[in-house]
Amino acid sequence: MSRKKDLSSLEDYLAQAPADVRTILEDIIAIIRRIVPSAEGLISYRMLAFKRTRIFIYVGAFKHHIGMYPPVHGSDALEEALLPYRGPKGNLRFPLDQPIPYDLIARVVEALASQVS
C-alpha cells in the first residue's frame, strides 16, 4: 500500500487504494453501513473509522492485509472464529492473499458496535 497522504475523507482513502483492495474496502464499508446505518465515516489515525457516539471500529489497508481495530471480544464462538486472524496485540489481520471472511467481519462489526451507545 502506498503512503497515505492528505487523507481527509473515506473517498480520499479509497482513491489511493489499489483497485482490488478498494473493492474489499468498499465491501467492508457496505457491511458497516448495513449493520450500523447511523455510523459516521471519517479518517482517524490515517485509517477508515466509523463512529456513533465514539469510534467503534478502524479499518486499515496495508501491503499484505486488511487490519481491524480495536481488538474485539464476544461470544466463545466468535473468539474461536477470530483466532486465525488475531495479531500479536489482539487486533485482526485479514490477509489479502486469502478469501476475505465477510460474514465474520459482519460479526465483528456487530460486536464492536454493540459496545457503544
N, C-alpha and C positions, 0 to 999 in steps of 0.2 A: 504494500500500500504506500502510495507516495505521501510526502509530508503534507499534513492538513494545514493549510494557511488561510487566514482571514475567513474562518467559518462563522457565519452568524445565523444560519438557518438550516433546517433539515434539507432544503433544496440544495444549498451550498455543499453540504456534506455528501449528499447523493451524487451531485455533479462531479465531484472529484474521485469517486469510486470507479474502479473498472466495471465494465458493463455486467459481467457475470456476478460480481459482488453486489452491484447496485440492485440487481433483481432480488437477491437474497434479502438485502436490507429492506427493500420495498415490501416484500412478503412479510417480514417481521413487523414492520410498521403497520401493515394492514391487520395483523393479528392483534397488536396492541390496541389499535383504534376500534376493532370489533369488540374486544373484551372490556375496554375502558374508554367508551366514546367521549367521555368528558376530559380525557387526558390532554394536556397541552404539551406539544413537542417543542423542544429547544435544544440548543447546543450547550453542554456543560463539560468541563474537563476535556474539551476537543472531541467529544463523542455525542451521539444522539442521546437525548434524555427525555423522559416523559414524567410529568408531574400532575398531581391533583392538588392536594394542599401542600405537598412537598414532592420532591423527585423520588419515584419509587423504582425506576429502572434506568440503567445506562446500557447502551449498545454501541460497541465499537468494532470497526472493521480493521483487521490487521493483516499482515502479509500472508499468514497461513491459517487464520481462524477468525471467527466472529466471537467477540467477548461479550459477556453479560455480567453486570454488576448491580447491586451488591450480592454477596452470597445469599442463596435462598434456602430457607428451611421450611419444611412442610411435613406432609404425612410420611410414614415409613416407605410407602410405595414410591412417592416422588423422590425421596432421598436416594433410594436404591436405583431408580432410573437415571439419576443425575451422576452417579459415581463415575462413569467413564468420561464425563465432561468436566469434572472438578479440577481446577487448577490448584497450585500449592496453597493458596490463601482461601480456597473455597469458591472463588469466582468461577464462572463457566466459560469453557473454551470449546466452540464447535468448529472442528477442522473443516477447511474449505475443500479438502480432497475426499470428503465423505459426504453422504447424503445428509442434508440438514434436517434434524428431527423437529419439524414444525409443530406436531402435536405436543411434544414435550415442551417446546418453547411456550406454547399456549398455556400449559400447566404452570410454568414458571411465572408468566405474566399474571395469571390469576392469583398465585400465591403472594407475589410481591405487592400487587395492587390491593390485596385484602389487608395488608399491613398498614395502609394509610387510609385516613378517613376522607 
